[in-house]
Amino acid sequence: MKKINGFTGMATKKSGDGHIDYELWVNARGDFFVKFIDNKVHTNRPGTHSGIFYSVKDYADRRDSNDSIGNPAGVDETGAVVTPSDNNNGAFLKAVLCDLLPPRDIG
């Protein structure tokens, strides 16, 4: 994976206060991935997130859905597909995808 240098996104959370800082990465095939780097919220115990890469293509069509993404699978630093047990990843991913991509034209 290669990081897209010079880009750090800031996605407003869908519920609750604060935002998620994220990076954009690309693999050798040209597929884009996001990686959460920080949960910015004014609390002593912010929600945690996993340091893995989530495919933009695999989850893009769910960004405007009222349904939860759930517990998404991603790729770790070794290239292995993993599904971390952290329950914040789905909500954080939805917020990031809504920030990164335009709204879907549902019609």
Secondary structure, DSSP 8 states (H G I E B T S, - for coil): -EE-TT--EEEE-SSSS-EEEEEEEE-TTS-EEEEEEEEE-SSSS-------BEEHHHHGGGTT-SS---S--EE-TTS-EE----TTHHHHHHHHHHHHS------
